[in-house]
Amino acid sequence: MARSKFKRKGKAKFIMIDAYIIRSAAWQALTANDRATYLELKWRYDGLNNGRIGLGERELAASLHFGRDTGRRSLKNLVEKGFAVKSKASGFNVKSRMATEWRLTEYACDVTGELPTKDFMRWPEENPQAHLRSAQAHLRSSQRAGNDRKGADRRISRPVKANSDDPQAHLRSTYNTTMGGTTDAA
């Protein structure tokens, strides 16, 4: 479906947030101020200006009624979590006041034609080795804790072997062997 070359005229404006965005881990980690900042950025996106969405810290602070530092922190959080990318830095001098220009990563860039990156779907970028180490540490601590317990509540940390040498063991005897029970037939 081709995108229209013209902006919407005479129709009510709305903001649509797709379900995959709200379900993402990055969205769940945003604060209320960060979400309001995201909505302000998205409100300024008109379908043809992604990569040129102008929003400075002062303007953001004035529109959302919080301080400049809070606005700066919210914009930084959106960049860290992958919702927005700074496409042009701001410049503030006597002759020209240029606000920072932003690009939303969920849409294609209208300036460069770059495809949507959706960086927020890859947040947090975990180190797989760190995750493996923490899982091994958890296993070791549970094994130490398991040595103190006795009885049926104790977990087995070794493979369970069947008592019979018959490869076609009866289901009931297999069940009793693996569950720790004894069979009546001797």
N, C-alpha and C positions, 0 to 999 in steps of 0.2 A: 504494500500500500504506500503510495507516494505521499510525501509530506507537502502540504500546501505552501505555495510561495508567498502567500499573503497572511498577515496577522489577522487574528479574529477581530471583527468589528461588530459592535452592537450586541455582543453576547456576553453573558455573565462570566467572569473569570473565576476559576476554581483551582485548587491544588489537589492533585491526585498522588497519593503515596502507595506504591505497589506493596502487596503483602510480603514479598520476599525481602523487601527493605526492612519492614517492621519486625520480621522474624529473625533478622540477622543478628549475630552476636555484637556487632559494632553498634547497631541501633540501641540494643538493650543496655549498652555501656554508656550511652550518652546521658548527660544531665538534662534537666528541663531547659536550662538556658541554651545548651547546645542544640537541642531540638528546635527551640524557637528561632535560633540563628539559621538553622537549616531551612526552616519554613520561610524565613525572610529571603534567603537566597533563592529558594524555589519560586517564591512569589514574584521575584524580579525576572525570572526566566520566562521569556515570552514565546519560545519555540524556535526562535531564530538567532538568539544572542548568546548561546552557550560558549564560553570562552571570553565573553565581553560583558559579563554581569558585574556591573560596578557597585561595590559596597565597601565603604571604609569603616574603620573602627568607630569614629565619631558619629557617623550617620547611623550605624547599627545601634550604638548606645542610645541615641536620641529616639529611634523608632521603637525600640523594645524597652525603654525606660530602665536601663541599668548602666553602670559605669563603663568607661572606656576599657579598663583593665579586664572586666568581665567579658566584654565583647571580643577583646584580643584573645583571651583564653578560650572562648567558645570557638572562634575561627580556627585557632591552633588545634583544638580537639577535633574539629571536622576534618582538618587536613591529616592529622595523625591517624584517624580511623578510616580515612579513604573516601569520604563523602564529597569533598571538594578539593580542587587544586588551584593554587594561585597561578594565573596565567600571565599577569602583568603586575609588577610591584607598583606601589604608589609613589608619587613624587609630590612634595609639598614645598613650593617656593613662592616668591612674590608674584611672578608672572602667571604661573599655571598651578592649579590644584588638581592633581590627578588621583582619583580614588583607585584602590586596588581592584583589579578585574579578576573574576573567578570563573572556574569551569566546574560544573557538576559532573561527577564521574559516571553517573548512571545514563547520561545522554552522550551522543556523538558531539564532538567539538565542531561548532559552526565556523570557526576561524581556520583551523588547520585541516578539518575533515577527519581527524583521528576518531577511531571507533570508541564506543564506551568501554572504559576499563573496569568499572565496578569494583574498585579496590576495596571497598568496605566489605565485600563478600569474603575476602581473604584475610580479614582481621580476626583475631590476632595471629600474626605470623609466628608460629611456635617453632622452636628448635627441636626437631624430632629426637635428637640425642638427649636433650634435657628431659623430655617426657619419658624416655626409656629409663633414664637413671632414677627418676622419681618413682616409677612403677617398681623398679627393682628394690629400692629402699623400702617401699611399702610392703613388698613381699617378704623381705627379711624381717621387718618388724612384726608382721602378722605370724611368721613362723616362730619367732621368739615368744610371742604371746600364746601361741598354740601349744607350746611345750608345757606350759603350766596347767593347762586344762586336761582333765581326764574324763573318760566315759564316752557316751554316744555323741556328745557335743563337739568332740575333738575332730579337727579336719585332718584328712589324709593328704600328705604331701608327696606320696610316691604312687606309682601306678598300681592298680589293683590287679592281682593275678587270680585266675580261677584255680580252685583246689584240684579239680579233676583233670586228668590228662586226656579225656575224651573230647575231641574237637567238636562234636555235636552234642553239647550239654543241653539238658532240658532247661527251658526258660525259667522255671521256678527255682532250680538250683543256681542258675546264673544270677537271678535276682537276689536270692538269699546270700550268695557269696559276695556280691558287690555291695550289698547293703549292710553287711556285717552280721547277718543272721546265720543260724545253723540249720542244717537240714535234718529231718527226723530219720530219713532213710540212711542207714550206715552200711 
